[in-house]
Amino acid sequence: MERTKTQGSLLSESNQSSLKHSRSYKDLKSGNKNRSQRKVEINVPYIAHQSRDNTITHSAKSEGLPVLDRTFKLTPNTFFPETKVQNIIRDVLKKHLQNTDYNSDKCGVLSKSISDEIKQRVKNLNLDRFKIIALVYIGSDTSQSMNIGSRCVWNTQFDNFASSTFQSNALFAVAAVYAVYFE
């Protein structure tokens, strides 16, 4: 079986994930239907790196994953400061929402920007090896009740969260920050 793709070339066909048998271009052009000259074309869905000896290796950097130093450390240097993060959440919510009326179009963009600011301020606390996730919910306050819940699978020794709420006459907001430790 002969490979139709050479080293270092990435596939650009639309049917990358399928394996298919087809006649070579030469056979199709000449109209030769001799079965002994058929080639097998193999389409591979993803190749990160291909070396000279045609071995395939994947690296975290090429896949967009965080690259961390190799350590045998299984516990964090510092734990997630829940009260500091609650204060950060409360300050950011108050700063952005204090004099704001509810508008569904505006609040969608506002919730994204608040979430980004909270995430950046928590990252400035230098929590090494923690992944930070920030969620912000904004809704109109029309005297209704609402329950927001979350479920996570994590290590209860090191992973943690903090949340805070904001309420005015026109709207309410709930923000939560999750910190998950990379072992």
RAGIQUI-V891259 format. One record per residue. N is the residue number from 1. RES is the residue in one small letter. SS is DSSP state (~ for helix, > for strand, _ for the rest). OMEGA is omega in whole degrees, 0 to 359 (999 if undefined). NEAR is the number of other C-alpha atoms within 8 Angstrom. Layout:
N|RES|SS|OMEGA|NEAR / N|RES|SS|OMEGA|NEAR
This chain:
1|m|_|182|4 / 2|e|_|179|5 / 3|r|_|181|8 / 4|t|_|180|7 / 5|k|_|180|5 / 6|t|_|183|6 / 7|q|_|176|8 / 8|g|_|180|7 / 9|s|_|177|6 / 10|l|_|183|5 / 11|l|_|179|8 / 12|s|_|179|5 / 13|e|_|181|5 / 14|s|_|181|4 / 15|n|_|185|6 / 16|q|_|188|10 / 17|s|_|182|7 / 18|s|_|173|9 / 19|l|>|180|8 / 20|k|>|176|8 / 21|h|>|178|8 / 22|s|>|175|8 / 23|r|_|179|9 / 24|s|_|181|9 / 25|y|~|180|6 / 26|k|~|179|6 / 27|d|~|181|12 / 28|l|~|182|9 / 29|k|~|183|7 / 30|s|~|181|6 / 31|g|_|180|6 / 32|n|_|182|7 / 33|k|_|180|5 / 34|n|_|184|6 / 35|r|~|182|5 / 36|s|~|181|4 / 37|q|~|180|6 / 38|r|_|175|10 / 39|k|>|177|10 / 40|v|>|179|13 / 41|e|>|180|10 / 42|i|>|177|10 / 43|n|_|181|11 / 44|v|_|185|10 / 45|p|_|184|8 / 46|y|_|174|4 / 47|i|_|180|10 / 48|a|_|179|10 / 49|h|>|177|8 / 50|q|>|183|11 / 51|s|_|182|10 / 52|r|_|180|6 / 53|d|_|175|4 / 54|n|_|172|7 / 55|t|_|183|7 / 56|i|>|177|9 / 57|t|>|177|9 / 58|h|_|176|9 / 59|s|_|181|7 / 60|a|_|182|9 / 61|k|_|181|8 / 62|s|_|180|8 / 63|e|_|177|8 / 64|g|_|179|6 / 65|l|_|178|7 / 66|p|_|180|6 / 67|v|_|181|6 / 68|l|_|177|4 / 69|d|_|177|4 / 70|r|_|177|4 / 71|t|_|175|4 / 72|f|_|182|4 / 73|k|_|183|6 / 74|l|_|180|5 / 75|t|_|180|6 / 76|p|_|175|10 / 77|n|_|178|5 / 78|t|_|179|5 / 79|f|_|182|7 / 80|f|_|181|10 / 81|p|_|187|6 / 82|e|~|183|9 / 83|t|~|177|7 / 84|k|~|181|7 / 85|v|~|176|11 / 86|q|~|178|11 / 87|n|~|178|8 / 88|i|~|180|11 / 89|i|~|181|13 / 90|r|~|180|11 / 91|d|~|182|8 / 92|v|~|178|11 / 93|l|~|181|13 / 94|k|~|182|9 / 95|k|~|185|7 / 96|h|~|191|9 / 97|l|~|188|7 / 98|q|_|183|8 / 99|n|_|184|5 / 100|t|_|173|7 / 101|d|_|182|6 / 102|y|_|172|10 / 103|n|_|188|6 / 104|s|~|180|6 / 105|d|~|182|6 / 106|k|~|183|8 / 107|c|~|175|10 / 108|g|~|178|9 / 109|v|~|180|8 / 110|l|~|180|8 / 111|s|~|177|11 / 112|k|~|182|9 / 113|s|~|177|8 / 114|i|~|179|12 / 115|s|~|178|12 / 116|d|~|180|9 / 117|e|~|178|9 / 118|i|~|181|12 / 119|k|~|181|12 / 120|q|~|180|8 / 121|r|~|176|9 / 122|v|~|177|11 / 123|k|~|178|9 / 124|n|_|176|7 / 125|l|_|178|6 / 126|n|_|175|6 / 127|l|_|183|10 / 128|d|_|175|6 / 129|r|_|174|8 / 130|f|>|171|9 / 131|k|>|184|9 / 132|i|>|177|11 / 133|i|>|180|8 / 134|a|>|178|12 / 135|l|>|179|8 / 136|v|>|177|12 / 137|y|>|177|8 / 138|i|>|179|11 / 139|g|>|179|8 / 140|s|>|181|8 / 141|d|_|178|11 / 142|t|_|177|5 / 143|s|_|175|4 / 144|q|_|176|5 / 145|s|_|182|4 / 146|m|_|175|4 / 147|n|_|176|4 / 148|i|_|180|4 / 149|g|_|176|4 / 150|s|_|177|4 / 151|r|_|181|4 / 152|c|_|172|4 / 153|v|_|182|4 / 154|w|_|178|6 / 155|n|_|185|6 / 156|t|_|179|6 / 157|q|_|189|4 / 158|f|_|182|11 / 159|d|_|184|12 / 160|n|>|177|10 / 161|f|>|174|10 / 162|a|>|179|11 / 163|s|>|178|10 / 164|s|>|181|10 / 165|t|>|175|10 / 166|f|>|179|10 / 167|q|>|174|9 / 168|s|_|180|8 / 169|n|_|186|5 / 170|a|_|186|11 / 171|l|>|173|12 / 172|f|>|178|12 / 173|a|>|175|12 / 174|v|>|179|11 / 175|a|>|178|13 / 176|a|>|177|12 / 177|v|>|179|13 / 178|y|>|177|12 / 179|a|>|181|12 / 180|v|>|185|11 / 181|y|>|173|10 / 182|f|_|178|6 / 183|e|_|999|6
